[in-house]
Amino acid sequence: MEGKFEIVSGLTPQGDQPQAIEKLVQGIEAGKSHQVLLGVTGSGKTFTMANVIARVNRPTLVIAPNKTLAAQLYNEFKELFPGNAVR
């Protein structure tokens, strides 16, 4: 695969995020086909997933339950991955 998924952010994972990132990455590397990341609104789920994407360095399909959330996720991922294609 060409390129690398690189996060551009002044933030670093905090609280439960590092452990969640590690467990999700391990699950992906182990071939798990289904995993769930649960968190309340504003808990940093998008940033956590961006870190997982950067760590595994694989193209990712993100599915949202409605257009409003899809647009929000699109904008956040565009900001976090300015050097990568977010469509």
trRosetta pair geometry for C-beta under 8 A, 3 or more apart (Angstrom, degrees):
i j d omega theta_ij theta_ji phi_ij phi_ji
1 57 7.1 161 82 143 140 99
1 58 7.5 -161 -51 -113 172 54
1 59 7.8 -160 -140 -22 138 92
3 83 7.9 -172 -158 134 118 101
3 84 6.9 138 153 -108 138 87
4 54 8.0 53 160 -152 84 73
4 57 5.8 -44 -143 -130 70 120
5 53 5.3 -101 149 136 160 91
5 54 4.7 -138 109 -105 101 55
5 57 5.4 -173 21 -120 99 59
5 58 7.9 -46 -11 31 137 27
5 81 6.2 -37 -157 -123 84 125
5 84 5.6 21 -119 -77 69 157
6 54 6.5 88 -108 -132 24 112
6 81 7.1 124 67 -130 48 73
6 83 5.9 4 56 54 108 129
6 84 7.2 158 34 -35 66 111
7 50 5.5 99 -102 147 120 114
7 51 6.7 -19 -40 -87 154 60
7 54 5.0 -61 -25 -64 100 151
7 80 5.2 -30 -138 179 84 91
7 81 6.7 -51 -100 -76 50 68
8 79 7.7 -122 76 157 96 56
8 80 6.6 166 48 -166 64 34
8 81 7.4 143 13 -98 89 21
8 82 5.4 -30 29 17 143 107
8 83 7.3 110 -31 -5 123 98
9 47 7.4 162 178 -134 174 107
9 50 7.9 85 -15 114 144 148
9 79 7.9 74 -83 133 95 92
9 80 5.9 -11 -48 -125 119 78
11 14 7.9 -82 -177 -15 96 106
11 47 6.5 -47 103 -148 141 144
13 17 3.7 -146 -164 112 97 122
13 18 4.7 136 115 -64 129 69
13 21 5.9 -70 -110 -15 163 141
13 44 7.8 136 -132 152 67 143
13 47 7.3 170 -96 133 72 108
13 48 6.9 84 -120 -104 110 69
13 51 5.8 21 -62 -75 122 168
14 17 5.7 53 52 24 39 124
14 18 7.8 37 -87 -22 6 93
14 44 7.5 158 51 -42 87 173
15 44 7.8 138 49 34 121 144
16 19 5.7 -64 -166 47 60 109
16 20 5.6 61 140 -26 86 109
17 20 5.6 -60 -141 40 32 111
17 21 6.0 34 161 -23 69 105
17 44 5.7 -50 -82 112 126 137
17 47 7.1 -25 -134 102 142 104
17 48 5.0 -139 -139 -95 93 99
17 51 7.2 87 170 28 109 154
18 21 5.7 -53 -146 34 29 113
18 22 6.4 29 156 -19 64 107
19 22 5.7 -55 -148 37 31 112
19 23 6.3 26 157 -16 66 108
20 23 6.0 -58 -145 39 29 107
20 24 6.2 25 158 -16 65 110
20 37 6.3 82 -177 -132 124 103
20 48 5.4 -15 101 -157 128 136
21 24 6.0 -61 -147 40 26 107
21 25 6.2 24 157 -18 64 110
21 48 5.9 -141 -69 -159 85 79
21 51 4.8 -44 -118 110 133 124
21 52 5.6 -153 -140 -70 74 77
21 55 6.7 123 175 -15 105 150
22 25 5.9 -58 -146 38 27 110
22 26 6.3 27 156 -19 64 108
23 26 5.7 -53 -146 37 30 113
23 27 6.3 34 154 -22 63 106
24 27 5.6 -53 -149 34 32 114
24 28 6.5 32 153 -18 65 103
24 35 5.8 142 -128 134 79 155
24 37 6.6 -4 -82 -72 135 112
24 48 7.7 107 8 155 151 102
24 52 4.8 -44 106 -113 131 135
25 28 5.8 -53 -149 35 32 110
25 29 6.2 27 155 -14 66 109
25 52 5.8 -157 -65 -137 80 79
25 55 4.9 -51 -104 113 134 140
25 56 5.9 -169 -131 -58 83 94
26 29 5.8 -59 -145 43 29 109
26 30 6.0 25 155 -17 65 112
27 30 5.7 -61 -144 41 28 108
27 32 4.0 -45 -179 34 90 139
27 35 4.8 98 122 -78 158 140
28 31 7.8 56 175 -59 30 17
28 32 6.7 -71 -74 50 29 88
28 35 7.5 -75 -56 -2 73 144
28 52 7.3 128 -16 -179 143 108
28 56 5.2 -38 109 -99 151 147
28 58 7.8 -162 174 25 138 141
29 56 7.2 -152 -59 -113 83 102
32 35 5.6 74 117 -53 130 100
37 45 5.7 139 126 -144 120 100
37 48 6.3 175 -165 103 147 135
37 49 6.7 -158 37 -68 165 95
39 43 3.6 -136 168 76 118 142
39 44 7.0 -77 153 55 162 60
39 45 4.7 -177 49 -64 128 104
39 48 7.7 128 -14 9 154 148
40 43 4.9 105 57 -38 67 122
44 47 4.5 -49 -167 46 87 116
44 48 5.6 97 129 -30 86 95
45 48 5.5 -54 -146 36 31 115
45 49 6.3 29 156 -17 66 105
46 49 5.8 -55 -148 38 30 108
46 50 6.4 35 151 -23 64 104
46 73 6.3 -160 -116 -123 121 76
46 76 5.0 7 160 125 150 152
46 77 7.4 -119 -172 -59 108 76
46 80 7.8 -173 144 -24 99 149
47 50 5.5 -48 -146 32 33 115
47 51 6.6 35 153 -19 62 102
47 80 7.3 -178 -113 -101 64 143
48 51 5.8 -57 -157 35 31 111
48 52 6.6 32 147 -19 65 103
49 52 5.3 -49 -148 34 39 114
49 53 6.3 42 152 -21 68 102
49 60 7.9 171 169 148 103 160
49 62 7.3 94 149 -108 148 120
50 53 5.6 -51 -149 35 32 113
50 54 6.4 32 152 -17 64 106
50 76 7.8 -117 -55 137 131 98
50 77 6.6 -176 -94 -115 106 73
50 80 4.5 -57 -140 151 152 156
50 81 7.0 -156 -146 -40 107 100
51 54 5.6 -52 -145 38 33 111
51 55 6.2 33 155 -21 65 107
52 55 5.7 -57 -147 36 30 111
52 56 6.3 8 163 -2 67 109
53 56 6.6 -65 -141 47 24 94
53 57 7.8 91 159 -79 53 24
53 58 7.2 -116 -149 58 65 64
53 60 5.0 -89 -113 -8 111 146
53 81 7.7 -54 106 -67 136 138
54 57 6.9 16 -176 -72 31 66
62 73 5.8 -150 129 156 140 142
62 77 7.1 -174 12 -54 156 152
64 67 7.8 123 100 -91 122 14
64 69 4.2 -170 -173 103 125 102
64 70 3.9 -169 54 -72 139 70
64 72 8.0 144 -130 51 155 89
64 73 5.5 -167 -66 7 132 140
65 69 6.2 36 48 45 73 145
66 69 5.2 86 60 17 79 100
66 70 6.8 -139 99 -9 38 93
67 70 5.3 -55 -142 38 33 116
67 71 6.2 35 159 -21 67 103
68 71 6.0 -55 -153 33 27 108
68 72 6.5 26 150 -17 62 108
69 72 5.4 -53 -146 37 36 115
69 73 6.2 36 155 -19 68 105
70 73 5.9 -55 -147 38 28 109
70 74 6.2 34 153 -24 63 107
71 74 5.6 -51 -146 33 31 116
71 75 6.4 28 157 -16 64 106
72 75 6.0 -59 -152 37 28 108
72 76 6.3 23 155 -15 64 110
73 76 5.8 -58 -144 40 31 109
73 77 6.1 25 160 -14 68 109
74 77 6.1 -62 -146 41 24 105
74 78 6.3 28 154 -22 63 108
74 86 6.4 144 -157 147 67 114
75 78 5.6 -52 -146 33 30 114
75 79 6.6 29 155 -17 63 104
76 79 5.8 -55 -153 36 32 110
76 80 6.2 23 154 -13 67 111
77 80 5.6 -57 -138 44 34 107
77 81 5.7 -12 173 24 72 110
77 86 4.7 163 115 -134 107 141
78 81 6.9 -74 -127 61 18 75
78 82 7.0 56 166 -94 58 59
78 86 4.7 -142 -81 65 67 145
79 82 6.9 -5 -154 -60 25 91
81 84 4.0 -43 166 44 114 114
81 86 5.8 128 76 -51 115 116
